[in-house]
Amino acid sequence: MGSITTTTTTTTPGIGKISTRPALIPADVPALGAIGRAAFGYSSRLLFPNAEPSDPSTQQDEVRWRGARLVARVKNGNVAFVAVTTEPSAENGQDQEVIVGVAQWKVPAKHEAKWKELWNTEWDEAGKIPPSMDITKFDELMGIIAREEKKILDEQGLGEDLQTLAAHPDYKRRGIGTTLLQWGIDQAKADKANVFLTATAEGKHLYERQGFVQLAEYDVGGYPHFGMMWFYRSEGEPAN
Ligand SMILES: CC(C)(COP(=O)(O)OP(=O)(O)OC[C@H]1O[C@@H](n2cnc3c(N)ncnc32)[C@H](O)[C@@H]1OP(=O)(O)O)[C@@H](O)C(=O)NCCC(=O)NCCS
């Protein structure tokens, strides 16, 4: 995983230069939580039934909780955390960097120390469940996903594992999802590892386009989810 602390930059029509860089906690956390809330609207409706549309503080509670959840994973495990950002330009009308996409990857333990060093910081919100949230529903839905994931991982063995991937809705269909996914595939190739993920219906095509295959389909709170894997092959090895 040679490039974890570096930034790579490409040019994207309409938004100018986009960069891929490690997400740096705590400064990035509110933006990452906000992307989670904006991108996963269906889960907001399921998990935050008590949020008041007219009360912005309940929305902020959700943003904080989503950010804290990502941080908790960094603190508790070997996780790599990548952001896609835009650079300020006349083309996009921005005067500062904006985080437009995020992915979090579970990576082999050999990388753990490096990532922990990057994010060696305190974030005490992690355990706090906002009053607008239905924690019973959350446990129920996460239980379904964990059970289905375990079935596949028991069979396939552990590879690198995508834990979240989202592009801000205002920046969809500009290659941000593909950039975040490619980052993880590049690391998996370097580690000679397979990649596992749970896809939403919206994300499924992105993963199929990059060679992931569907191993399971199941319902989570009325929404289809897909267990998918990308299998590492050395260069020159046939696809099947
Ligand atoms: C799924 C998701 C991550 C895709 O992100 P994205 O940034 O829009 O993805 P990309 O832009 O890389 O690819 C999406 C499509 O845009 C196309 N595209 C990429 N760059 C483009 C450009 N510059 N101009 C036009 N189209 C473009 C891609 O070819 C792709 O098309 P296809 O699906 O027909 O093949 C995003 O919609 C999202 O966050 N959804 C909600 C959260 C979610 O479901 N996440 C997945 C969890 S597993």
The ligand as an SDF file (V2000), in Angstrom:
LIG
                    3D

 48 50  0  0  0  0  0  0  0  0999 V2000
  -23.0010    4.8260   -6.1640 C   0  0  0  0  0  0  0  0  0  0  0  0
  -22.1670    6.0910   -6.1390 C   0  0  0  0  0  0  0  0  0  0  0  0
  -21.0190    5.9330   -5.1720 C   0  0  0  0  0  0  0  0  0  0  0  0
  -21.6190    6.3780   -7.5430 C   0  0  0  0  0  0  0  0  0  0  0  0
  -20.7830    7.5320   -7.4550 O   0  0  0  0  0  0  0  0  0  0  0  0
  -20.4230    8.3990   -8.7490 P   0  0  0  0  0  0  0  0  0  0  0  0
  -19.3720    9.3510   -8.3510 O   0  0  0  0  0  0  0  0  0  0  0  0
  -21.6510    8.9480   -9.3510 O   0  0  0  0  0  0  0  0  0  0  0  0
  -19.8110    7.2540   -9.6990 O   0  0  0  0  0  0  0  0  0  0  0  0
  -19.0750    7.4720  -11.0960 P   0  0  0  0  0  0  0  0  0  0  0  0
  -19.2750    8.8730  -11.5650 O   0  0  0  0  0  0  0  0  0  0  0  0
  -17.7000    6.9720  -10.9750 O   0  0  0  0  0  0  0  0  0  0  0  0
  -19.8780    6.4490  -12.0160 O   0  0  0  0  0  0  0  0  0  0  0  0
  -21.2880    6.5750  -12.1770 C   0  0  0  0  0  0  0  0  0  0  0  0
  -21.6300    6.7120  -13.6440 C   0  0  0  0  0  0  0  0  0  0  0  0
  -21.2040    7.9810  -14.1380 O   0  0  0  0  0  0  0  0  0  0  0  0
  -20.4560    7.8040  -15.3360 C   0  0  0  0  0  0  0  0  0  0  0  0
  -19.4560    8.8710  -15.4040 N   0  0  0  0  0  0  0  0  0  0  0  0
  -18.2650    8.9360  -14.7910 C   0  0  0  0  0  0  0  0  0  0  0  0
  -17.6330   10.0980  -15.0940 N   0  0  0  0  0  0  0  0  0  0  0  0
  -18.4740   10.7600  -15.9210 C   0  0  0  0  0  0  0  0  0  0  0  0
  -18.3910   12.0250  -16.5660 C   0  0  0  0  0  0  0  0  0  0  0  0
  -17.3320   12.8290  -16.4210 N   0  0  0  0  0  0  0  0  0  0  0  0
  -19.4410   12.3990  -17.3210 N   0  0  0  0  0  0  0  0  0  0  0  0
  -20.5300   11.6090  -17.4600 C   0  0  0  0  0  0  0  0  0  0  0  0
  -20.6580   10.3880  -16.8590 N   0  0  0  0  0  0  0  0  0  0  0  0
  -19.6430    9.9930  -16.1040 C   0  0  0  0  0  0  0  0  0  0  0  0
  -19.8330    6.4470  -15.1620 C   0  0  0  0  0  0  0  0  0  0  0  0
  -19.4310    5.9010  -16.4110 O   0  0  0  0  0  0  0  0  0  0  0  0
  -20.9670    5.6880  -14.5360 C   0  0  0  0  0  0  0  0  0  0  0  0
  -21.9220    5.3630  -15.5370 O   0  0  0  0  0  0  0  0  0  0  0  0
  -22.5840    3.9250  -15.5870 P   0  0  0  0  0  0  0  0  0  0  0  0
  -23.1310    3.6390  -14.1910 O   0  0  0  0  0  0  0  0  0  0  0  0
  -23.6400    4.0740  -16.6030 O   0  0  0  0  0  0  0  0  0  0  0  0
  -21.4860    2.9920  -15.9630 O   0  0  0  0  0  0  0  0  0  0  0  0
  -23.0460    7.3170   -5.7250 C   0  0  0  0  0  0  0  0  0  0  0  0
  -24.1720    7.3630   -6.5700 O   0  0  0  0  0  0  0  0  0  0  0  0
  -23.5000    7.2760   -4.2920 C   0  0  0  0  0  0  0  0  0  0  0  0
  -22.7870    7.7290   -3.4060 O   0  0  0  0  0  0  0  0  0  0  0  0
  -24.7180    6.7500   -4.0390 N   0  0  0  0  0  0  0  0  0  0  0  0
  -25.3090    6.7230   -2.7100 C   0  0  0  0  0  0  0  0  0  0  0  0
  -24.5320    5.9040   -1.7380 C   0  0  0  0  0  0  0  0  0  0  0  0
  -24.3150    4.4860   -2.2270 C   0  0  0  0  0  0  0  0  0  0  0  0
  -25.2500    3.7940   -2.6160 O   0  0  0  0  0  0  0  0  0  0  0  0
  -23.0500    4.0770   -2.2180 N   0  0  0  0  0  0  0  0  0  0  0  0
  -22.6620    2.7450   -2.6100 C   0  0  0  0  0  0  0  0  0  0  0  0
  -22.6890    1.9120   -1.4070 C   0  0  0  0  0  0  0  0  0  0  0  0
  -22.1730    0.3000   -1.7630 S   0  0  0  0  0  0  0  0  0  0  0  0
  1  2  1  0
  2  3  1  0
  2  4  1  0
  2 36  1  0
  4  5  1  0
  5  6  1  0
  6  7  2  0
  6  8  1  0
  6  9  1  0
  9 10  1  0
 10 11  2  0
 10 12  1  0
 10 13  1  0
 13 14  1  0
 14 15  1  0
 15 16  1  0
 15 30  1  0
 16 17  1  0
 17 18  1  0
 17 28  1  0
 18 19  1  0
 18 27  1  0
 19 20  2  0
 20 21  1  0
 21 22  1  0
 21 27  2  0
 22 23  1  0
 22 24  2  0
 24 25  1  0
 25 26  2  0
 26 27  1  0
 28 29  1  0
 28 30  1  0
 30 31  1  0
 31 32  1  0
 32 33  2  0
 32 34  1  0
 32 35  1  0
 36 37  1  0
 36 38  1  0
 38 39  2  0
 38 40  1  0
 40 41  1  0
 41 42  1  0
 42 43  1  0
 43 44  2  0
 43 45  1  0
 45 46  1  0
 46 47  1  0
 47 48  1  0
M  END
$$$$
